[in-house]
Amino acid sequence: MKKYNFIKYSIFAGALVLGVSCTNLDEQILDATETSKADPDAVLTSAYNGLKNFQDQGGIFAVSEVTTDFVIVPTRAGDWGDGGAWLEDHFHTWKADSREVNSAWKQMLSSVYSCDLALAIQGIPAGKKAEAQFLKAYYYYNAIDLYGQVPYREAGSSPDDFPKVWTSPEATTQIIALLEEALPNLPAKNSSDPSIASKDAAHFLLAKIYLNKAVFDSPTHTGFNANNVANMNKVISNIDAISSATTLAADYWDNFKPANNTSPELILTSKNVLGVDAVAGLGINGIRSRWYMGNHYNQVPSGWNGFSVLQEYYDQFNPSDRRIKNDDPAIIAALGSPLGMRRGQQYDKGGVVALKTRAQNGSLPLDFQSDLAGLPADGKITGQNWLERWGIRPQKYIPDASNLDKPENDYVIFRYADALLMKAEAILRGGTSTTTPVAIAAQLQARQGITTVIDLSTLAGINKARATELWEEGWRRNDMIRFGTYTTARATMKNTDAYRVLLPVPTTALLNPNIKQNPGY
């Protein structure tokens, strides 16, 4: 075998593990000496760019949300067929070579590798090292949540060796250690730029890990063990350690507006800059996908007519709740219909002229409904009546109508409302705090226009509160697994295979003999 230096072979082995094609590696990759002397800022920027993967409508987002009770992406005649990829996600029929299973794996572990490049720089400043450690911990967190195992390479190991593998419990221990080492050297939260890793972000991620630790410590990722109080106390202490610079925004929608970087609620974001295509690697599937993926072709902005919220999810809300009905006059003037979960007759900008489907589909009233009579059991819509109209359409981010394709909305990854809900859950699961879930519910309920009752007195109430607060933010799969409902049959998903709480390891990754396929696949 040709001898590559350590950095080059790490890429090569990583490419095998990730299923990424690799050609001309000698020409494209820095050697170990060059990397060790690289500019820390440039290499760290590459590590941060991994967060942009969360803005993609596929990959991590697809397996975290489309697989749940939140949305389905039906095939509409020739649209959204994609070889059945979206319906495989929703129906829990994915395989080891399925598109989104492979995309999420590549997105996470390639991001881990970018962090390792930063950590390999000789003399990297302590603060920048801490940022790389935090990012690596976050990418690994997602990998173990989805797949239950992760490859890693020991420092000083032979470049001829395949990466070894941490189990979920082993990786959890490593993630906690990374974060605890990073914490003292991370900066305080930048109130105008939450895209920078901070102490608040590290405490949030530690709380998230301890909240799910009993799941991660189970080989099958199922159930919560009975002896979990110590983990819950860790959740509470980490949430309590979040600084006073982080508070709830008075208006829920401040977290999703174009200049959302100023919201005090945001703890970690993926940064976007007005007028700059900051997600070049994702093409159209950056933050802008969050308004294109569900909107109809004739709406403002025009969309792709795909993602649709399920009625059972929508029914958890009071229909007047501002979290699903943002009808600010400026939004009606620019976009026509309220943002949130767009249901019923849709209107052109100004809110007066009723929209219709395309002429080729009969110019029917553009009236979004989610009557299951309009959705065949196989998820493939063909009839004219429903083809362009079926489904309640999600739109959580507020677009700047003058900058639809290069917007500045930062993508929200961590926010304080989630932290408060984690704390309430930890208290109900046995943790000790001077705060009560009732007091936390009152904080959340006090925000502008929240008309759905927030009841945190039971675990069922917390599960509902997380659904209504955090819709489309990438946490639904994680929550459903922790609450034991992910593989429960529901209106549009009948597969109850318990092993599907973990995704299969992609077929290409099994070229590494240290990786074993997850049970059931």
Steps between C-alpha positions, in 0.01 A plus 500: 500500500624849418605685814307821550598731781263504795282790390466375143415149607253627754312659211532183295381273779231751588385497140467124513313521827273777376441360157647810334677457169866599515725583208825693469540514875866591474408814307205610711592439862758677712771274638554467875770767515292752305190430708684529829610851396170605340312815592278403798228745393472349152494142626254583778271665245489166319400331826221756554378444146385155610213676677368604161410138434210548742351757263464239225148361462651153453753303703491575871182707479316236299579212735427719805163640387355316198526170690270633775138596560573857385520496118471279197633573150247330273578420139286730284480334158856555371605738779681389815538143377879491539507122483272479803758662732259733681233234550761249623584752769143553612388136478812370682594274210851636445792268420876522539536649153213750534577857397430694819657234723822540302479879479465547876796266568724687258392840629582419862825311464650726237432784745679306775800471271503876441519544878789254518691705243462805724606307808813374318638852455816548703462772760133568426381763752311357796179683409497376141583149616202516736271606215619205288447265795147629549416457132647150492292409806184630332561310177575182692187552709288495186684198360441285807141620528433384144725195462602390851870467409775717353841437345805676645875494449740486792780756498820339382332195350635353179352657188461147366250417774126543461338740747374339818142533619344638814169357614233745602589486875871536421440793264276668758782487754741647245259781408451599863879502551550719192244752619631513855852560371378769263274687742759711689648630175177575314390864484189642658208517260529776241161669526512620140648184348378170650667310215822494709536203736469623858477385858121525476503272194720245680270495803199455272663207320606338828140528620377342176746212538408429861127520416552223243780313674284212618394447137857525373621258768255236372638287213159519330432869582162407645340600826606699800660314788370542851824624654533825315481766772871588489473570126195719556683703762777555245239629255373748759845620608607562142183690414544707816857578389379673181579870538261788552585616146263224384130560562169435325416733213182697561376402155538138388557615142803710591688170491424445132498847343770618257704676773443224755863518619383772741252272681617439860346153482741356244789302647651350184428567134644433157584843362369641172603837356265721298578486130756221536441143390650363819378149428659450163548130561129455556386690193140611546464291815621754753280697738287598199383140471293563812259712294537326167452140615130529587364804317290459186635616165261797492568627852734780605770387513442232238573153628550135416166369637638221716529486881163474674411507871283214618158577644567309822797727567314817408215402733728542804477879453229750567435626141552860618842426653742752354769233474305355206324815381720806463266747333695821552379764249849524348496126430153514343608796285817331376401132494120486492418238764610451861822312566528200730292202395324621187151351483183580305463748213826673408529857372729708282707776665267753655273225630204578272529304174437129553762276340426200280685191393683503169288502183632155412345380826160660439548845659330375816488714817837464676349365819748300714342214694632171636196274482651150489243411236718701264818308585517141371653246735809482281552877526466556125245766405367495144146642500459859380300607805786431743814502286604858572277568801553215743676580824547780752822678403769594756684831480687593816765740372389848390643575157621842394291541186781699335769238576334161461804311371781656706332577832654586835281289732736297715396136530395424858677206663467563877257738669402573857138382483635151434732534800205588726300204370796270564519630856129441560531146366804429716309613809208269419744214440634536855745789492512758778448872446366802682304577182180312415371386161193716565720809530682411180168455321394847616817650348433337165129579508563870565644566155300686240211307342558157658143370525567125515500404869852405611461234769831368634355314797530159330742336259219481245456874535873557448497281190216710358670825601817398321298417189321835497803709591774339292325395179733478201811560715647152462421352843182301437659160432726537803202590720277220372770240570546628855124495560464154346270598211729501196413149382136515608255464209329823400263621229756500219766260638425138589850352536561420868845339468663601830853479356433799275575739783849468350575553134701238313868563447542582129618207289814683391603560862513123557820493294654575838500155669483663844147627426217253546153548359235599753261220605199442275659619176 
